[in-house]
Amino acid sequence: MEENIIKISMGEYYCTALRREPVEINIGDYPVLLDMTIEDAKQYILENYWDMEDVNGNLLADLLRDQDILWDKIKNDSEDIYFDDEE
């Protein structure tokens, strides 16, 4: 006897964005930035923030991540249907 049952589930995919409160850093606290112009320092930060340490050994990335959330946005990008017998 054939069953007339389909096993089905839905997957949902979300896109999350958030912006954290800004911080002010002193170029003097980051020796790698000392001889740079402000514009060169900004470019260097964009390319290397995750492993930049201040004079106390604190990572810039950790400082940035520890800030309060200024705003966030979550949106539903897509939904997919799955038939469990086809996985």
C-alpha positions in Angstrom: 0.0 0.0 0.0 1.4 3.3 -1.1 1.4 6.2 1.4 0.1 9.6 0.2 2.4 11.6 2.6 5.0 14.2 1.7 7.5 15.2 4.4 8.3 18.9 3.9 10.1 21.6 5.8 11.0 25.3 5.3 14.4 26.9 5.6 14.6 30.7 6.2 17.6 32.8 5.5 18.1 36.2 7.2 20.5 39.1 6.6 21.5 40.9 9.8 23.2 44.2 9.9 24.2 46.3 12.9 26.1 49.4 13.7 28.0 50.0 16.9 28.6 53.2 18.8 31.7 55.1 17.6 34.9 55.4 19.6 37.7 57.9 19.4 41.2 56.5 19.2 44.4 58.4 19.7 46.9 57.6 17.0 49.6 57.8 19.6 48.2 54.7 21.2 48.8 52.7 18.0 52.5 52.8 17.2 52.0 51.4 13.7 50.0 54.6 12.9 52.4 57.2 14.3 54.1 58.3 11.1 51.0 58.2 8.9 48.7 61.0 7.8 45.1 60.7 8.9 44.0 59.5 5.5 46.8 56.8 5.4 45.9 55.8 9.0 42.2 55.4 8.0 43.2 53.2 5.1 45.5 51.1 7.3 42.7 50.6 9.8 40.3 49.5 7.1 42.8 46.8 6.0 44.2 45.7 9.4 41.8 46.6 12.3 41.4 43.0 13.4 45.0 42.6 14.5 46.0 46.1 15.5 47.1 46.4 19.1 47.4 49.6 21.1 50.4 50.2 23.4 48.7 48.1 26.1 48.3 45.1 23.8 44.5 45.6 23.4 43.1 44.7 20.0 41.2 47.5 18.2 38.7 44.9 16.9 37.8 44.0 20.5 37.3 47.7 21.4 35.0 48.2 18.4 33.0 45.0 19.1 32.5 45.9 22.8 30.6 49.1 21.9 26.8 49.3 22.4 24.7 48.7 19.3 23.6 52.0 17.7 21.1 50.4 15.3 20.3 47.0 13.8 18.3 45.6 11.0 17.1 42.1 10.3 15.4 41.2 7.1 14.1 38.0 5.6 16.2 37.4 2.5 14.6 34.2 1.3 12.8 31.0 2.1 13.4 27.6 0.6 11.2 24.5 0.7 12.8 21.1 1.4 11.4 17.7 0.7 13.1 15.4 3.2 13.1 12.4 0.9 15.2 14.3 -1.6 18.1 15.4 0.6 
